[in-house]
């Protein structure tokens, strides 16, 4: 029996931290569960001390099978 290959997705997740910070995490994963795990690992590697994540949520999920897949992430505003 042939093994069924799962589709891979590009995920955009947002992490709300206890110190009123909002971080956007972009990961490639084959399932929502793997996307959350990967995002949590990236947050641990990105910060000096383990962050207190109040909320981690998937904002967008796109299949990687087509060209041009991507996201626009707003990071700051200028006056």
Secondary structure, DSSP 8 states (H G I E B T S, - for coil): --------EEEEEEEEETTS-EEEEEEEESSHHHHHHHHHHHHHHHSSS---EEEEEEEEEEETTSTT-----------
